[in-house]
Amino acid sequence: MFEFLKNIASKAGGKPEAQRARVERALGEINSVLAELDVKPKLSFDPSTGALELELPEQMPDERLALPAPEADPNEGKEAA
């Protein structure tokens, strides 16, 4: 509930976050985001680097709700006569 206070304390010179706690926190955040998705991304792991990669769909549901890009002004780029 008061996670923001822990973050403020750690940034203000308090006790730094342990590696295990940092990994567990990050994994919890990722899992909570992925749980909200309708279409689950493909997860791949590179054992040589330890990197995790997610293959996301071309368009996410919230991107479909975004407003379309404004159309270019036809008079733009022309000098005034």
C-alpha positions in Angstrom: 0.0 0.0 0.0 2.8 2.4 0.8 5.3 1.2 -1.9 5.8 4.8 -3.0 7.3 5.6 0.5 9.7 2.8 0.1 10.8 4.1 -3.3 11.2 7.6 -1.9 13.3 6.3 1.0 15.5 4.3 -1.3 16.1 7.3 -3.6 16.8 9.5 -0.7 19.9 7.5 0.3 18.1 4.8 2.3 18.9 1.1 2.1 19.3 0.0 -1.5 16.9 -2.6 -2.8 18.4 -6.1 -2.7 18.8 -7.9 -6.0 16.3 -10.6 -5.1 13.7 -8.1 -4.1 14.3 -6.1 -7.3 13.8 -9.2 -9.5 10.7 -10.3 -7.6 9.2 -6.8 -7.8 9.9 -6.5 -11.5 8.5 -10.0 -12.2 5.4 -9.1 -10.2 4.9 -5.9 -12.3 5.3 -7.8 -15.6 2.9 -10.6 -14.5 0.3 -8.1 -13.5 0.5 -6.3 -16.8 0.4 -9.6 -18.8 -2.6 -10.8 -16.8 -4.6 -7.8 -18.1 -3.9 -8.6 -21.7 -6.5 -10.5 -23.8 -4.0 -11.9 -26.2 -1.0 -13.3 -24.3 2.4 -12.6 -25.9 4.9 -15.3 -26.8 7.8 -15.4 -24.3 11.3 -16.4 -25.3 14.4 -16.8 -23.2 18.0 -16.6 -24.4 20.1 -18.7 -22.0 23.4 -17.3 -23.2 22.5 -13.8 -22.2 19.7 -14.4 -19.8 17.4 -12.0 -21.7 13.7 -12.4 -21.9 11.8 -11.2 -24.9 8.1 -10.8 -25.5 6.6 -11.0 -29.0 3.6 -8.6 -28.8 0.9 -8.5 -31.5 1.1 -5.9 -34.2 -1.5 -3.7 -32.5 -2.4 -3.7 -28.9 -6.1 -3.2 -27.9 -5.5 0.2 -26.4 -3.8 1.4 -29.6 -6.9 0.6 -31.5 -8.8 3.0 -29.3 -6.4 5.8 -30.0 -7.4 8.7 -32.2 -6.2 8.5 -35.8 -3.3 10.7 -36.8 -4.3 14.2 -38.0 -4.4 14.6 -41.7 -1.7 16.7 -43.3 -2.6 20.3 -44.1 -2.7 20.6 -47.9 -1.5 24.2 -47.6 1.5 23.3 -45.5 4.8 23.8 -47.3 3.4 26.3 -49.8 4.6 29.9 -49.7 2.0 32.6 -49.2 1.4 34.6 -52.4 
